[in-house]
Amino acid sequence: CDTGTRAPKQDTTEPRADVFEIHLQSWFSQTPVHVDIDGSRVFMGNITTGSILAFAAILPIELAKGEHSLRVTVNAVSADTTFLLGDSLFVGVNYYSDPKIAFTLQRNPFPYR
């Protein structure tokens, strides 16, 4: 469950992806999280998921097709990735106590969905 704020939907005529979701998957416990796409904040809040993927906090985001950058900041630790968005993309984000943030990008929904 998340207790954060999301950016308003963008009004654009560019082709949109059918599905773009960020799944904050495991090891979040009232953890402060910031999510930025292309340099704009799309989510800021505290997330609790525990250690089981089925309890992921899911952030559906409307986004135009094309190349994008993603930055996730958890407890002041940041990780970046870039991706090419076509029809659909699911991004899993895991936070480990090392501290380390790991991304999983895939075209098909996660099995718990």
C-alpha positions in Angstrom: 0.0 0.0 0.0 1.3 3.4 -0.8 0.7 6.8 0.9 2.2 9.1 -1.7 1.2 11.6 -4.3 1.2 11.2 -8.0 1.8 13.8 -10.7 -1.3 14.8 -12.8 -1.9 13.1 -16.1 -0.2 14.9 -19.0 -2.3 16.2 -21.9 -0.6 15.2 -25.1 -1.4 14.0 -28.6 1.6 11.8 -28.8 0.9 8.0 -29.2 0.6 6.5 -25.7 1.7 3.1 -24.5 -1.1 0.7 -23.8 0.3 -0.1 -20.4 3.2 1.3 -18.4 3.5 0.3 -14.7 6.1 0.6 -12.1 5.9 -2.1 -9.5 7.6 -1.3 -6.2 8.0 -5.0 -5.3 9.8 -6.1 -2.2 11.6 -4.9 1.0 9.7 -1.6 1.4 8.6 -0.8 5.0 7.2 2.7 5.2 10.1 3.5 3.0 10.4 7.0 1.4 10.3 6.6 -2.4 10.7 9.2 -5.2 10.1 8.2 -8.8 11.2 10.5 -11.6 10.6 10.0 -15.3 12.5 12.2 -17.8 13.4 14.5 -15.0 9.9 15.0 -13.7 8.6 13.7 -10.4 5.7 11.3 -10.9 5.5 9.8 -7.4 6.6 10.7 -3.9 5.5 8.9 -0.8 6.1 6.1 1.7 5.7 2.5 0.5 5.1 -0.7 2.5 5.3 -4.1 0.6 7.1 -6.5 2.8 9.2 -9.3 1.3 6.5 -10.9 -0.9 6.1 -9.9 -4.5 2.3 -10.3 -4.4 2.2 -7.2 -2.1 3.7 -4.9 -4.7 2.7 -1.2 -4.8 1.7 -0.6 -8.4 2.1 2.8 -10.1 0.2 2.9 -13.4 1.6 5.9 -15.4 0.4 7.4 -18.7 3.4 7.8 -20.9 4.1 8.4 -24.6 5.9 5.8 -26.6 9.6 6.3 -27.1 12.8 6.5 -25.1 12.6 7.6 -21.5 14.8 7.8 -18.4 13.8 6.5 -14.9 15.3 7.5 -11.6 14.1 5.8 -8.4 15.3 7.2 -5.0 14.8 5.1 -1.9 16.1 6.3 1.5 18.4 8.8 -0.4 19.9 6.0 -2.5 19.2 6.5 -6.3 19.3 4.2 -9.3 18.8 5.1 -12.9 17.9 3.3 -16.1 16.7 4.1 -19.6 14.1 2.2 -21.5 12.3 2.2 -24.9 8.5 2.2 -24.4 6.5 0.5 -27.0 3.0 -0.9 -26.4 3.5 -2.1 -22.8 6.3 -2.3 -20.2 6.3 -3.4 -16.6 9.2 -2.2 -14.4 9.9 -4.0 -11.2 11.8 -2.1 -8.5 13.4 -3.9 -5.5 15.2 -2.3 -2.6 17.8 -4.2 -0.7 19.5 -3.2 2.6 23.0 -3.2 1.0 21.6 -0.5 0.1 20.9 -1.3 -3.5 18.0 -0.8 -5.9 17.5 -3.3 -8.7 15.3 -3.0 -11.8 13.5 -5.7 -13.8 12.0 -4.6 -17.1 9.7 -6.9 -19.0 7.0 -6.6 -21.7 4.6 -9.1 -20.0 2.8 -8.5 -16.7 4.4 -9.9 -13.6 2.9 -13.3 -12.6 1.2 -12.0 -9.4 -0.8 -9.5 -11.4 
